[in-house]
Amino acid sequence: MERHDRPTLRAMGFKDDEIRELGLWEVATGDPATLAEAYIRRSKKKDTLTTLREHLRDLCRKAREESKTIRHVWFEQRSASKAYVRREEFENATGAILDGKSKTLYVWRTDRLSRRGMGAVDRLIDDFEPKGARIVVTSEGLDSSQPGMRMVFGILADRARQEAKNTAERTKIGADAHKAEGRWPGGVTPFGLECPPGSGKLRHKKNEYPHSRYIAEELLKGVVPANIADALNERGITTRHGKKWRAQGILNLAKSPSWAGLIPNRERAKDEFGNYIDKWYRTDQPLMGADGHPISAGQGVVTFAEWQKIQKIIAARSRPGSAIGDRTRGIRKATTLMTGTLRCPHCKGPMGNGGRNYRCAARVNQGKSVCVGIATERGRVDLAMEQIWVRHILGLPIESETILAIANRWYAYQDPAKESRKQAVLAALDNAADREARLEKEFFVKGSMSEERFDSLRAELAGQIANLKAELAELKRPVDLTPLTDPDSLMLLWSGATLDERRALIQAALVSVTVLPPKYRGDKTPIHKRLVPKWRDNRHERFYDEAFERVERNRQQRAAEQAA
């Protein structure tokens, strides 16, 4: 049987003979007190494997001195200071100890363990102590099981944290200096450009530049991105990753300052509390120099003047609150009944709003080379779907899951305050369950509180959970399903619903609807016979004719009221 970490050791550059000498060849078994985990970490690839191999040799020497056998070597390249970075191998190493597989965690230095400060290391020691486990730092001669070592670990962990901050500051200053000098900051270069290793400057990429320049010239002529994508796809020209062009991809390229050979400006991201974190993102504005001019990083597909002209052309076509060039509108609100549900028969992709028609989105965004597409009048599709939906709902049994789902959606719209309260109670219940688990851990695992205190807190928490469950049960009382079983009541419910409410009612019953193409030009087949719905529930055919008659009468009544 082969050790699971042998591929890792070989990847680190160890030969099989040395792996045997280090005692890492055979599968480690025995009493967990005699076994240990070894954790090796490097922050960046520039840290040589030679250094990492020496770190592991030190850990193995320490294990032999203590008559321990290293059960597994965990290696990863991850930051130890950024809270949002998950360290899977570190979690596996500590998890093995918490699971009782071994009792010792070897690391080469405290800053290899964590750079998140005293709190992170202190919590880890708290988790290890009840298990009789320990952390051993070989280069600094630390053993968490020895008296007084917790404070030393804390001081060294905070020092490592400060070193990480200093390193980040030095790195930022260096990066800013390089950008100020016009050196490419790294990352993916835009289509049409490349940055040769070590040069720090952008230049034209031979196999992409002609196509990228074609895109630029078409944009300067005022051609819309969808038509440019269509033309590229027809000619068989793909993106850098071999995919079809899309209108949005053209638009993203046009808005990038890097496309003009300029250094993009960066902004620092914030967490949910408004505090800055160690994440940055590029904006769609160039970095300006002290002289007020953008800083160039080499050659661009377009000049700065051309790039500005393209931005003005795009901005001139933008409409606030619409899909055209408006980047401030937030989440787009649907304005049609079947958007997101209607499907093209050719590519099986979604059909979207095209003014008076529903149109295949792939045909609109990627051109006819991707899908021949289909378009159909929106009004008649909406009316037909109203008829089909009513017929289907009236054909479902009262115990149908679809009936219940529709009722829940409907009443969520009718009483948003109640729905909001239900979500708040669910969140509070989850939080209470987490607190209960932490309380039990403090008492049963850590033994950090008295039994009297534990019983008092658990009783108080149990009362909170019981009250929340009772309130949730009241909020989840079965809704009135009567309107969904009677034809007249169902039509009244539909007629009084807003567009968003009708979309919710439709989507609660439907997975999708495919519109079949006409058999020939001028095909007079009724549209409801060309719509193929995929229901969430089994289909029943009760009240087929009655449903169509009632929908038509309702439509005529609405038309008469509007005319009056």
C-alpha positions, 0 to 999 in steps of 0.5 A, a space after each residue: 500500500 502506497 502513502 497518499 503523500 508520495 506524489 507530493 514528495 516527488 513533486 517537491 523534488 525528493 528521490 525515492 532513496 531520500 524519501 526512504 531515508 527520511 522515514 516517509 516511504 512506508 504507510 505510518 500506523 500505530 498509536 496516535 501519540 507516536 504519529 505526527 502531521 507535517 505542514 509545509 507552506 510557501 506563499 509564492 512560487 518564487 520560494 524555491 523547492 530547495 528551501 522547502 525540502 530543507 524545511 521538511 528535512 528539519 521536521 523529519 530530524 525533529 520527529 526522529 529525536 522525539 521518536 515520532 513517525 510522520 503520518 502525512 506531509 501536507 504541502 500547499 501554496 497559499 497565503 496565511 494572512 488573508 482571512 478570505 483565503 481558504 487553506 485546504 491542506 492546513 485544514 486537512 492537517 489540523 483536521 487529522 489531529 482533531 479526528 484523533 489520527 495523530 497528536 503532533 503538528 510539525 511546522 518549520 516556523 510560526 509564520 509558516 503556521 499562520 500570519 493571522 495573529 495571536 487570536 488564530 493561533 490561540 484558538 488552534 491551541 485551544 482546539 488541540 489541548 482537549 485532544 492532548 495534541 500539540 504544535 511543534 515549531 522546529 526552527 524556533 524550538 517551540 512546543 505548545 504543550 510546554 508551560 508558558 508557551 502560549 504567550 510565546 506563540 502569541 507574540 511570534 504570531 503577532 510578529 508574523 502578522 505585522 511582517 505580512 502587513 509590512 510585506 504587503 505595503 512594500 509590495 504595493 509601493 513597488 507595484 505602484 512605482 512600476 505602474 508609474 514608470 509604465 510597466 504592465 502590472 500583470 494579469 490577463 492582457 486584452 485580446 490583441 495584445 501580449 506582454 513578453 516575460 520580463 519586458 513589462 511592456 505590451 505589444 501587438 500579438 500577431 495572431 490576434 491583433 488583426 482581428 482586434 483591430 477589425 473590432 476597433 474599426 467597426 466600433 469607430 464606425 458605430 457598428 453595434 457589438 452584436 453585429 461585430 460578434 456575428 461577423 466574427 463568428 461567421 468568419 470562424 474567428 474565435 476568442 482567445 479561448 476558442 469560444 464564440 464571440 458575444 456582444 458582451 465580450 466585445 463591449 467589455 473589450 472596448 471598455 478596457 483601458 488596457 486595450 489602448 495600451 494604458 495602465 488600468 486604475 485599481 480600487 480596493 475592495 471592501 468587506 460587508 462592514 465597509 472595511 478595506 480588504 486585501 483585494 483589488 479590482 481594475 476599473 474601466 478608467 486609466 491610471 493618470 500620471 502627475 501630468 494629468 495624462 494616462 500612463 502608457 504600458 506600451 502598444 495598444 490596439 487603439 490610441 487613447 483618442 480612439 478609445 475615448 471616441 469609442 466610449 462616447 459612441 457607446 455612451 450615446 447609445 445608452 439608455 438609463 434603466 435599459 439593457 443598452 449600455 447602462 451599467 448603473 441600473 443594477 439588476 435588470 427588471 423583466 418586462 415580459 411574461 415569458 422571458 427566461 422561460 421560452 426556449 428556441 427550438 434550434 439551440 434550446 437556448 433562452 428567448 428574450 424580449 425583442 420589442 414586439 417579438 420574442 427572439 432567440 438570444 443566441 441569434 441576437 448576441 452571437 449571430 446566425 452562424 451560432 443559431 438560425 434563430 426564431 422570432 414570434 409575436 410576443 402578444 399572442 405567445 403571452 395570451 396562449 400561455 395564459 390559456 395553457 397555464 389556466 388549463 393545466 392548473 385546473 387539471 391538477 389535483 389539490 394535493 399537487 406540489 405545483 399547486 402548493 408552490 404556486 400558492 406559496 409564491 402567490 401569498 409571498 407576493 400578496 403579503 411580503 411582510 409575512 414572507 420577510 418575517 419568515 426569512 428572518 425567523 429562519 435566519 434566527 433559528 439557524 443562528 440559535 442552532 449554531 450557538 447551541 453547538 458552540 455552547 455544547 463544545 465549550 462544556 463537553 469538549 473544552 470544559 471551560 464552564 461549570 455545569 450550573 452555568 451550562 444548564 442555565 444557558 442551555 435552558 435559555 437557548 432551548 426556550 428561544 429555539 422553541 419560540 422560534 419554531 412555534 413562530 415559524 410553524 404559525 408562519 408556515 400554516 397551510 395557505 388557502 388553495 381555493 382560488 387555484 381549484 375554481 375556474 372563476 377564482 383562478 381567472 380572478 387571481 390571474 387578472 388581478 396579478 401584476 406582471 411580476 406576479 404572473 411571472 411567478 405563477 407561470 414559473 412555479 408550474 413551468 420549467 420551460 416552453 419551447 416554441 416550434 418553428 412554422 412549417 412553412 412561410 405563412 403557416 396558420 397553425 395556432 400558436 398554442 399548438 406550437 408551444 411545447 411546455 415542460 411542466 413541473 408536475 404531471 399533466 391532466 386534461 380536465 376543463 380543456 375547453 372551459 379554460 380556453 373559453 374563460 380566458 377568451 371571455 376574460 380577455 375580451 372583458 379587459 379589452 372592453 374595459 380599456 376601450 371604455 
